[in-house]
């Protein structure tokens, strides 16, 4: 069974569903993100789009963790050895 790849408007709709579940910063518009990504992801399947969104979420999480670690005062004690 062959399933066609989504066209630009279908990719935008898929992205809107996937990104709609994420917390975006105040400077990020879901409309702008979805339109930009839909226009630049030709030949992406729905699974490819889901992987792209997951990767963005992981990168956001990594940035948050690094920021917290940089702000934290790290103290080493015996349990770390």
C-alpha positions as CSV (number, residue, x, y, z in Angstrom):
1,X,0.0,0.0,0.0
2,X,1.4,3.4,-1.0
3,X,0.6,6.5,0.9
4,X,1.5,9.8,-0.7
5,X,3.6,12.3,1.1
6,X,1.7,15.3,2.5
7,X,1.6,18.5,0.5
8,X,2.4,21.9,1.9
9,X,-1.0,22.6,3.5
10,X,-1.1,19.0,4.9
11,X,2.4,19.4,6.4
12,X,1.3,22.7,8.0
13,X,-1.7,21.0,9.5
14,X,0.4,18.1,10.8
15,X,2.9,20.5,12.3
16,X,0.2,22.6,13.9
17,X,-1.1,19.4,15.7
18,X,2.4,18.4,16.8
19,X,3.6,21.8,17.8
20,X,0.3,22.7,19.4
21,X,1.2,20.4,22.3
22,X,4.5,22.2,23.0
23,X,5.2,25.3,25.1
24,X,6.6,28.0,22.8
25,X,8.4,31.1,24.1
26,X,6.7,34.4,23.9
27,X,8.6,35.5,20.8
28,X,7.6,32.4,18.8
29,X,4.4,32.3,16.8
30,X,2.9,28.9,16.0
31,X,1.6,30.2,12.7
32,X,5.0,31.5,11.6
33,X,6.8,28.3,12.7
34,X,4.3,26.0,11.0
35,X,4.3,28.0,7.7
36,X,8.1,28.2,7.6
37,X,8.6,24.5,8.3
38,X,5.8,23.4,6.0
39,X,7.5,25.4,3.2
40,X,10.9,23.9,3.9
41,X,10.1,20.3,4.5
42,X,9.2,19.0,1.0
43,X,9.4,15.2,0.8
44,X,8.9,14.9,4.6
45,X,6.4,12.2,5.7
46,X,4.2,12.7,8.8
47,X,6.8,10.5,10.7
48,X,9.6,12.8,9.5
49,X,7.7,15.8,10.8
50,X,7.1,14.2,14.1
51,X,10.8,13.4,14.4
52,X,11.7,17.0,13.6
53,X,9.3,18.3,16.3
54,X,10.7,15.8,18.8
55,X,14.2,16.9,18.0
56,X,13.3,20.5,18.5
57,X,11.8,19.7,21.9
58,X,14.9,17.8,23.0
59,X,17.1,20.7,21.9
60,X,14.9,23.1,23.9
61,X,15.2,20.8,26.9
62,X,19.0,20.6,26.6
63,X,19.2,24.4,26.5
64,X,17.1,24.7,29.6
65,X,19.2,22.1,31.5
66,X,22.4,23.8,30.5
67,X,21.1,27.2,31.6
68,X,20.0,25.8,34.9
69,X,23.3,24.1,35.4
70,X,25.2,27.3,34.6
71,X,23.1,29.2,37.2
72,X,23.4,26.5,39.8
73,X,26.1,26.4,42.5
74,X,27.5,22.9,42.1
75,X,28.7,21.3,45.3
76,X,30.4,17.9,45.3
77,X,30.0,15.6,48.3
78,X,30.8,12.0,49.1
79,X,27.9,10.5,47.3
80,X,29.3,11.8,44.0
81,X,32.4,9.5,44.3
